[in-house]
Each structure stands twice: as structure tokens, then as C-alpha cells.
């Protein structure tokens, strides 16, 4: 894209150039290829951790506990996608399962960030809403968000176990987790590819939870 007239964009990859439709199709093919390569790369290493995470959440739900979820930016959408699957349904009708996306209340988020600091936006909610044996599910493509490491600290203080859907080398988030927590860490440097695996993991977790609870999914 390049600007024309200072206030609108026109297609083009450089001065005097024109976007060729074949180039666009090629980029789509590349994205699909990179995605399938990442899926193939992650399947065997991540499958056991995904199963363990689903089992942990089912034990909590059966015991009357709830799932708290959080993340920043695009990872917040992963948290809210998962909470919607739990509260509403995934593929089969069933009673709703207790879940709270800590990313969804903009009034609370901005109040905490304004009155305290952004690193506390999830931790303060966890200290208020979390109960022992709840589960905290966090999404991050780098593992280096300070508000997520603070969320882990708050969760541990409340007797809450953590599940991280993480990326790259795991960052500070991986270090903050305890041996009782689960770190589902997607290798690689591409934020887009990592997040695509996170979404696939959410779908797998949703299916496994339904299957364990209802024998369907």
C-alpha cells in the first residue's frame, strides 16, 4: 500500500509498481504451507501437554471450580474464544461451564491500569475472583508480558494452578510457572504461526473437555 493525496491508500508495493494477483495467491499459499508445517512440527511435542491441561481443567470443573483466562492483544481474543466455548458450547449442546475472561471488562481493566499499573490488570482480578483449585489459563506468544507473570504470582497466592499457552522460548512466563503448572510452548518466531497453534489448541482443549464430561466432542 502507498498513500495518495495524503489521506487515502492505493495498492502498490513501490513507486510505479502494481500488485499482481498471482503474487497475492502465492502469499496465501505460503501462509497455508507455513501453517501446516508448524502444525506438523508441534503435534507430537504438544499433544501430551494439551491432554494434561484438559484433564486438569475437567478435575477442577467437576469439583465445582472455575476457569479464569487472560492474555494481551490478539492473545486476549484467544482467551475470550475459549471462555465462550466453555460458557456456551463447543460443538454439542451442554450446560455452560464456569469461566471468566479477565480481558473482557474494559471498565475494570482501565480502572486498575489507571489507579495502579498495567502489570496489575489481571492479578487484582485474580485476587478478587479466584478461589483455591480454580485454574488460570494464559495466552502469550512471547512469554514476556509482565502482567501475566504477575497473574501467575497472584494465582499461586490463591492456590490456583496455571496453564500457559506460550510461545518462542517461553520467556519470563515459563520461569514463573511451578512444577504443578503446565506450559504449552509453541516454538518459532512468527507471532501469527504461534497464535494459529494456540487457536488449534483451544479447539482441542474444548473437544477434550466435552469428551471427558459428556462422552462427546
Legacy VTK file of the C-alpha trace (Angstrom):
# vtk DataFile Version 3.0
C-alpha trace
ASCII
DATASET POLYDATA
POINTS 217 float
0.000 0.000 0.000
1.078 3.624 -0.578
-0.568 6.911 0.214
-2.268 9.056 -2.424
-3.268 12.620 -1.670
-2.116 12.231 1.923
-5.360 10.731 3.200
-6.054 7.505 1.348
-4.193 4.341 0.363
-3.798 2.768 -3.043
-2.422 -0.664 -3.920
1.229 -0.969 -4.823
4.469 -2.388 -3.458
6.635 0.553 -4.500
6.962 3.523 -6.796
5.362 2.740 -10.121
4.582 -0.886 -9.199
1.331 -2.799 -9.455
0.167 -5.662 -7.254
-0.147 -8.820 -9.361
-2.973 -11.188 -8.388
-0.657 -14.164 -8.749
1.639 -12.663 -6.121
-1.290 -12.432 -3.712
-2.282 -16.046 -4.343
1.325 -17.044 -3.799
1.366 -15.321 -0.427
-1.784 -17.202 0.586
-0.135 -20.482 -0.448
2.925 -19.578 1.607
0.818 -18.826 4.680
-1.032 -22.143 4.355
2.237 -24.019 3.868
3.885 -22.394 6.882
0.795 -23.145 8.958
0.719 -26.829 8.026
4.470 -27.094 8.644
4.033 -25.618 12.125
1.127 -27.966 12.872
3.243 -30.952 11.858
6.144 -29.696 13.938
4.043 -29.158 17.087
1.756 -32.193 17.070
3.880 -34.763 18.893
5.625 -32.417 21.364
2.462 -30.566 22.416
-0.218 -33.293 22.377
0.662 -34.735 25.840
0.621 -31.269 27.442
-2.715 -30.425 25.830
-4.183 -33.666 27.184
-2.786 -32.946 30.668
-4.256 -29.424 30.571
-7.688 -30.745 29.583
-7.567 -33.314 32.387
-6.576 -30.622 34.907
-9.471 -28.395 33.864
-12.004 -31.222 33.979
-10.932 -32.134 37.524
-11.451 -28.516 38.553
-14.837 -28.228 36.821
-16.129 -31.479 38.313
-15.089 -30.167 41.745
-17.195 -27.040 41.255
-14.280 -24.756 40.405
-13.967 -22.319 37.521
-11.576 -21.376 34.727
-10.044 -17.885 34.611
-8.490 -16.772 31.320
-6.299 -13.879 30.208
-3.911 -12.575 27.553
-2.942 -9.349 25.795
-3.919 -8.097 22.351
-4.566 -10.973 19.974
-3.972 -13.371 22.863
-6.928 -11.754 24.650
-9.120 -12.924 21.774
-7.858 -16.484 22.325
-8.824 -16.190 25.993
-12.297 -14.950 25.095
-12.743 -17.588 22.393
-12.002 -20.315 24.925
-14.273 -18.795 27.570
-17.121 -18.638 25.022
-16.671 -22.349 24.269
-16.898 -23.116 27.985
-19.748 -20.775 28.898
-21.849 -21.532 25.820
-20.775 -24.659 23.954
-18.186 -26.008 21.541
-19.865 -28.371 19.053
-22.529 -30.064 21.204
-25.290 -28.691 23.389
-24.499 -28.997 27.110
-24.827 -26.970 30.302
-22.477 -23.998 30.424
-19.178 -24.410 32.264
-17.954 -21.666 34.639
-15.315 -19.473 33.014
-14.326 -15.816 33.275
-12.268 -13.974 30.641
-10.347 -11.378 32.662
-9.807 -9.437 29.433
-13.458 -8.637 28.734
-14.352 -5.929 31.284
-12.828 -2.744 29.836
-14.032 -0.627 32.755
-12.231 -2.795 35.299
-9.119 -3.128 33.137
-8.755 0.608 32.625
-9.565 1.396 36.257
-6.835 -0.931 37.517
-4.348 0.327 34.932
-5.158 3.946 35.787
-5.217 3.652 39.579
-2.377 1.150 39.948
-0.454 -0.025 36.885
-0.997 -2.164 33.813
1.016 -5.027 35.283
-1.790 -5.476 37.843
-4.792 -5.703 35.484
-5.094 -9.481 35.786
-3.513 -10.045 39.199
-6.023 -7.848 41.036
-8.939 -9.617 39.370
-7.472 -12.987 40.302
-7.065 -11.938 43.923
-10.725 -10.832 43.958
-12.366 -13.596 41.919
-10.030 -16.571 42.238
-10.539 -19.432 44.675
-8.299 -22.305 45.618
-8.280 -25.062 42.974
-9.570 -22.792 40.200
-7.488 -22.877 37.024
-5.841 -19.886 35.331
-5.294 -20.185 31.557
-2.949 -17.618 29.997
-2.106 -16.894 26.371
1.140 -15.272 25.204
3.181 -15.542 22.017
6.414 -14.424 23.733
6.027 -15.173 27.442
7.352 -11.731 28.290
4.245 -9.826 29.396
4.743 -8.531 32.927
1.021 -8.626 33.688
0.993 -12.375 33.006
3.904 -13.136 35.323
2.109 -11.077 37.985
-1.020 -13.100 37.248
0.932 -16.286 37.964
2.118 -14.867 41.290
-1.454 -13.940 42.236
-2.756 -17.348 41.159
-0.187 -19.200 43.242
-1.021 -16.997 46.234
-4.661 -18.105 45.898
-3.876 -21.806 45.426
-4.686 -21.700 41.705
-2.806 -23.835 39.191
-1.810 -22.310 35.850
-1.862 -23.378 32.227
0.189 -21.256 29.824
-0.275 -21.363 26.071
3.092 -19.871 25.373
5.496 -19.191 22.507
9.105 -18.794 21.420
11.478 -19.711 24.290
8.775 -19.354 26.945
10.149 -16.077 28.304
9.608 -14.941 31.874
6.217 -16.637 31.988
7.777 -20.098 31.730
10.147 -19.231 34.570
7.289 -18.030 36.795
5.364 -21.307 36.464
5.745 -24.015 39.102
6.195 -27.759 38.549
2.442 -28.184 39.192
1.603 -25.878 36.260
1.524 -26.707 32.551
3.429 -24.824 29.847
2.176 -25.495 26.308
5.018 -23.793 24.460
4.900 -23.302 20.688
8.402 -22.940 19.194
9.242 -20.495 16.418
9.491 -16.744 15.906
6.314 -15.934 13.966
3.569 -14.445 16.124
0.964 -15.408 13.513
2.021 -19.070 13.375
2.231 -19.326 17.181
-1.246 -17.854 17.589
-2.655 -20.214 14.969
-1.417 -23.142 17.062
-2.918 -21.535 20.171
-6.322 -21.412 18.468
-5.955 -25.043 17.386
-5.024 -25.934 20.982
-8.162 -24.131 22.228
-10.261 -26.249 19.880
-8.506 -29.430 21.048
-8.984 -28.492 24.717
-12.657 -27.700 24.123
-13.186 -31.058 22.437
-11.308 -32.991 25.138
-13.242 -31.285 27.932
-16.588 -32.126 26.310
-15.463 -35.678 25.617
-14.411 -36.283 29.224
-17.542 -34.706 30.701
-20.154 -35.912 28.222
-18.583 -38.638 26.106
-18.924 -36.410 23.074
-16.975 -33.750 21.280
LINES 1 218
217 0 1 2 3 4 5 6 7 8 9 10 11 12 13 14 15 16 17 18 19 20 21 22 23 24 25 26 27 28 29 30 31 32 33 34 35 36 37 38 39 40 41 42 43 44 45 46 47 48 49 50 51 52 53 54 55 56 57 58 59 60 61 62 63 64 65 66 67 68 69 70 71 72 73 74 75 76 77 78 79 80 81 82 83 84 85 86 87 88 89 90 91 92 93 94 95 96 97 98 99 100 101 102 103 104 105 106 107 108 109 110 111 112 113 114 115 116 117 118 119 120 121 122 123 124 125 126 127 128 129 130 131 132 133 134 135 136 137 138 139 140 141 142 143 144 145 146 147 148 149 150 151 152 153 154 155 156 157 158 159 160 161 162 163 164 165 166 167 168 169 170 171 172 173 174 175 176 177 178 179 180 181 182 183 184 185 186 187 188 189 190 191 192 193 194 195 196 197 198 199 200 201 202 203 204 205 206 207 208 209 210 211 212 213 214 215 216
